[in-house]
Amino acid sequence: MSNNRRSHSSQFKFQVALEAASGTKTLSQLASQYQVHPNQIGQWKRQLLEQGAEIFANGQSRKTRDQEGLQTDLYEQIGRLKMELEWLKKKAARFTG
């Protein structure tokens, strides 16, 4: 038995989840129509309903995450530079003192 996983585009997932959320068809009907397991459709629907508000948040959460990532990178770089400076001070002290 082969376990080939199918990869679905985000547009496809959104379309199926939106249709599931509308309630015009049952999950079983949608599953047979789109050839996707009903549990998977249920997961996509739940994600749409839970995270739907984030879509309209004007990118604020994304900006915040990007900013936090940048801040973390900068702190790491500062730490590396401090370590290099201390190492250079030790090496320079050997030759001057």
N, C-alpha and C positions, 0 to 999 in steps of 0.2 A: 504494500500500500504506500503510495507516494504522498508526502506531506508538502505539496507545493503551496506556498502562501501567495495569496493575491494581494497586490498593493492597490489601494483605491486613492484617487485624488481627493484633495480636500473639498473640491467643488461637488464631487459625487457624494461624499459623506454628508455635506451640508444639505444637498438636495433630498437625500433619503431621510435624514433626520428631520428636516422641515416637513416633509410629507407625513412622517410618523407623528410629529407633534400636532399636525392639523387634525388628525383623528379620522380622516375620511376612509382610511383602510386600516385593517388590522395589521399587526406586525407579521403575522403569517402570510397575509396577502402580499405585503411589501417584500418579504423575504423571497417568496417564489418569483415575484416580478423582477427583482434586482439580483437574484441568485446570491444572496447574502444570508447568513444565519440570523434568526430573529433576535438572539441575544446581542449580536453585534449591533443591530439596528437599535435595540434598547439602550445600549451604551452610548451610541452617537446621539440619540435623542436626549438622554440625560445630560451629556456634555453640552449640548446646545442650550438646554434650558438652564443649566447651572452657570455656564460661562457666557451666555448671550449678552448679559449686561456689559461685560468687559469689552465687547466689540465696539460699543458706542461710548467708551470712556475717553475718546479723543486721544488715545495713545498715551495717556498719563502713566499707566502702570508699566507700559513698555519703556517709556522714557526713564522712569524711576529705576527699573531693572538695569537698563543700559548705563545709567549714571552710577549705580552701585557697583557694577562690573568694572567700570573705568576707575572708580575710586579704589577698588581692591587692587587692580593692576598697578596703580600709582603707588600705593602703600608698599606693595611688594618691591617695586623698583627702588623706592626710597630705602627700604631695608637692605637691599643688595648693595646700593651705593654706599651706605654707612659702613657695611662690613668691608667693602673694598677700601674705603678711606682709612679705617682702623688698621687694616693689613699694610697699607702703604706707609702709614705713620710708623708702624713697628719696623718695617724694612728700612725706612729713611733714618730712624733713630740709630740703627746699627752702624750706618756709614758716617753719620755726623757726630755720634757720641762715643 
